[in-house]
Amino acid sequence: MLTVELINNNIPRLKLQDTVSKALQLINDFRVTHLPVVADDKYLGLISEEDLLDAEEEKMPIELMQETFIDAAVKDNEHFLTAVNFCNQHDSSVVPVINEERELAGVITNTDLLKALGNFAGTNEIGGIIVLEMERSQFAISEISRIVESNDATILHLNTTVHPETGMLTVSIHTNKKEIASIVATFERYDYDVIYYFGNENFENEIHTNYRHLMNYLDI
């Protein structure tokens, strides 16, 4: 999904002649943290509620605050995950989307981004979730897929994250089956470290945990 597909045209855009008080009122009305500023449809940057509240005079035009603008945006032909990264970097509830001529096409709200992320992650699909932890060198998507498919299941979504301190890889697997005890058992048989899992058989988690504690005790 491209950023242009998530544009929300209901969020207003400010002009340099608009006052601080008007900008604050719009931010309050639309419940956002930032608003885009344009001049002849050209994108100039984002202005934040925090900077507006720090302004000395509410009647002054925001043109006098250009040095505080966030001069960043995403292109209309980029993947929507770049907009997620923008939100994380700038702590903003809106993401400005521009074209090649730097004209503002609109903004993406964090609410629309959250919905897009949910669909991207397959959260609307019924199934179970298994979370593994491993060394990065151990990660082989072909083998993980084979293990899941050997239990008559398929992977709907797979996500990896790296622990910043240990460097260990966390692999989250979303399957199309909620009955995943057999899949978990197969992963453990191949010496994968299953951190936790969620499915219909939630009671198995406690049995699984007690079993691991027993194995750890016997190894002492």
C-alpha positions as CSV (number, residue, x, y, z in Angstrom):
1,M,0.0,0.0,0.0
2,L,1.3,3.4,-1.0
3,T,1.1,6.5,1.2
4,V,-1.1,8.2,-1.4
5,E,-3.8,5.6,-0.7
6,L,-4.1,6.6,3.0
7,I,-4.4,10.4,2.5
8,N,-6.9,12.2,4.7
9,N,-8.1,15.5,3.2
10,N,-10.2,16.5,6.2
11,I,-7.2,17.7,8.2
12,P,-6.7,21.5,7.5
13,R,-3.5,23.1,6.3
14,L,-2.2,26.4,7.6
15,K,-0.9,29.4,5.7
16,L,1.9,31.7,6.8
17,Q,-0.5,34.5,7.5
18,D,-2.5,32.4,10.0
19,T,-2.2,33.4,13.6
20,V,-0.9,31.3,16.4
21,S,-4.3,31.3,18.1
22,K,-6.0,30.0,14.9
23,A,-3.4,27.3,14.5
24,L,-4.0,26.2,18.2
25,Q,-7.7,26.2,17.7
26,L,-7.5,24.0,14.7
27,I,-5.1,21.6,16.4
28,N,-7.6,21.4,19.3
29,D,-10.6,21.0,17.0
30,F,-9.0,18.2,15.0
31,R,-7.2,16.6,18.0
32,V,-3.8,16.4,16.3
33,T,-0.3,17.3,17.5
34,H,0.9,19.0,14.3
35,L,-0.5,20.7,11.2
36,P,1.1,21.2,7.8
37,V,1.9,24.7,6.6
38,V,1.8,25.6,2.9
39,A,2.4,28.6,0.5
40,D,0.7,28.3,-2.9
41,D,0.2,24.6,-2.2
42,K,3.9,24.1,-1.7
43,Y,4.7,22.3,1.5
44,L,6.8,24.3,4.0
45,G,6.8,22.1,7.0
46,L,4.9,20.9,10.1
47,I,4.2,23.2,13.0
48,S,3.7,21.6,16.5
49,E,1.3,22.4,19.2
50,E,4.2,22.5,21.6
51,D,5.9,25.3,19.7
52,L,2.7,27.2,19.2
53,L,2.1,27.1,23.0
54,D,5.6,28.5,23.5
55,A,4.9,31.5,21.2
56,E,5.1,34.9,22.8
57,E,2.0,36.3,21.2
58,E,-1.1,34.5,20.1
59,K,-2.0,37.1,17.5
60,M,1.3,36.9,15.6
61,P,1.4,35.1,12.3
62,I,3.1,31.7,12.2
63,E,5.3,33.1,9.4
64,L,7.5,34.4,12.3
65,M,7.9,30.8,13.5
66,Q,9.3,29.2,10.4
67,E,12.5,28.2,12.1
68,T,10.5,25.8,14.3
69,F,8.9,24.0,11.3
70,I,9.7,20.4,10.8
71,D,11.0,20.3,7.3
72,A,10.2,16.7,6.5
73,A,7.6,14.7,4.7
74,V,7.0,11.4,2.8
75,K,6.5,11.0,-0.9
76,D,3.2,10.0,-2.4
77,N,4.7,7.0,-4.1
78,E,6.4,5.5,-1.1
79,H,5.3,2.4,0.9
80,F,3.1,3.3,3.8
81,L,5.7,2.0,6.3
82,T,7.8,5.1,5.6
83,A,4.9,7.0,7.2
84,V,5.1,4.8,10.3
85,N,8.8,5.6,10.6
86,F,8.0,9.3,10.2
87,C,5.6,9.2,13.2
88,N,8.2,7.5,15.3
89,Q,10.9,9.9,14.4
90,H,9.0,13.1,14.8
91,D,6.4,12.0,17.4
92,S,3.6,13.4,15.2
93,S,0.0,12.3,14.9
94,V,-0.1,13.4,11.2
95,V,2.3,12.6,8.3
96,P,2.5,15.1,5.4
97,V,2.5,13.5,1.9
98,I,4.0,15.5,-1.0
99,N,4.5,14.9,-4.7
100,E,7.6,15.4,-6.8
101,E,6.9,19.2,-7.0
102,R,6.7,19.3,-3.2
103,E,3.0,20.1,-3.3
104,L,1.1,18.9,-0.3
105,A,-1.2,16.1,-1.4
106,G,-2.6,15.7,2.1
107,V,-1.8,14.0,5.4
108,I,-2.0,10.6,6.9
109,T,-3.4,10.4,10.5
110,N,-2.0,7.9,13.0
111,T,-5.5,6.4,13.3
112,D,-5.4,5.5,9.6
113,L,-1.9,4.3,9.9
114,L,-2.9,2.0,12.8
115,K,-5.7,0.5,10.7
116,A,-3.3,0.0,7.8
117,L,-0.7,-1.7,10.1
118,G,-3.4,-4.0,11.4
119,N,-4.4,-5.1,8.0
120,F,-0.8,-5.4,7.0
121,A,-0.1,-7.7,10.0
122,G,-3.2,-9.8,9.2
123,T,-4.9,-9.0,12.5
124,N,-8.3,-9.4,10.8
125,E,-7.5,-13.0,10.1
126,I,-8.4,-15.7,12.6
127,G,-5.4,-17.8,13.7
128,G,-2.7,-18.5,16.3
129,I,0.5,-16.7,17.1
130,I,3.8,-18.3,17.9
131,V,6.8,-16.2,19.1
132,L,10.4,-17.6,18.8
133,E,13.7,-16.3,19.9
134,M,17.0,-17.3,18.2
135,E,20.4,-16.2,17.0
136,R,20.2,-14.2,13.8
137,S,22.3,-16.9,12.1
138,Q,19.7,-19.5,13.0
139,F,16.9,-17.7,11.1
140,A,15.8,-19.6,8.0
141,I,12.4,-18.6,6.7
142,S,12.3,-21.7,4.5
143,E,12.7,-24.1,7.5
144,I,10.2,-22.1,9.6
145,S,7.7,-22.3,6.7
146,R,8.3,-26.0,6.3
147,I,7.7,-26.7,10.0
148,V,4.4,-24.8,9.9
149,E,3.2,-26.4,6.7
150,S,4.1,-29.9,8.0
151,N,1.4,-29.4,10.5
152,D,-1.2,-28.5,7.8
153,A,-1.0,-24.8,8.5
154,T,0.2,-21.8,6.6
155,I,1.9,-18.5,7.7
156,L,-0.3,-15.5,7.3
157,H,2.3,-13.0,8.5
158,L,5.8,-13.2,9.9
159,N,7.6,-10.4,11.6
160,T,11.2,-10.1,13.0
161,T,12.7,-7.7,15.5
162,V,16.2,-7.5,16.9
163,H,16.9,-7.0,20.6
164,P,19.1,-3.9,20.8
165,E,21.2,-5.2,23.7
166,T,21.5,-8.9,23.1
167,G,21.2,-9.0,19.3
168,M,18.8,-11.9,19.5
169,L,16.1,-12.2,16.9
170,T,12.5,-12.4,17.9
171,V,10.3,-14.0,15.3
172,S,6.5,-13.6,15.5
173,I,4.5,-16.0,13.4
174,H,0.8,-15.6,12.7
175,T,-0.7,-18.9,11.4
176,N,-4.1,-19.6,9.9
177,K,-4.8,-22.2,12.6
178,K,-5.6,-21.5,16.2
179,E,-4.9,-25.1,17.3
180,I,-1.2,-24.7,17.3
181,A,0.1,-27.1,20.0
182,S,1.4,-29.5,17.4
183,I,3.2,-26.7,15.6
184,V,4.8,-25.5,18.9
185,A,5.9,-29.1,19.6
186,T,7.5,-29.4,16.2
187,F,9.4,-26.2,16.7
188,E,10.7,-27.4,20.0
189,R,11.6,-30.8,18.5
190,Y,13.9,-28.8,16.1
191,D,15.4,-27.0,19.1
192,Y,13.7,-23.7,18.5
193,D,13.1,-21.6,21.6
194,V,9.4,-20.9,21.8
195,I,8.9,-17.9,24.1
196,Y,5.1,-18.0,24.1
197,Y,2.1,-18.6,21.9
198,F,-1.6,-17.8,21.7
199,G,-4.3,-20.0,20.3
200,N,-7.4,-21.9,21.2
201,E,-5.5,-24.2,23.5
202,N,-4.5,-21.5,26.0
203,F,-4.3,-24.0,28.8
204,E,-1.4,-25.7,27.0
205,N,0.7,-22.6,27.7
206,E,0.8,-23.5,31.4
207,I,1.5,-27.1,30.7
208,H,4.2,-26.0,28.3
209,T,5.8,-23.7,30.8
210,N,5.8,-26.3,33.6
211,Y,7.3,-28.8,31.2
212,R,10.2,-26.4,30.4
213,H,10.7,-25.7,34.1
214,L,10.9,-29.5,34.7
215,M,13.4,-30.0,31.9
216,N,15.5,-27.1,33.2
217,Y,15.4,-28.6,36.7
218,L,16.5,-32.1,35.4
219,D,19.4,-30.4,33.6
220,I,20.8,-29.1,36.9
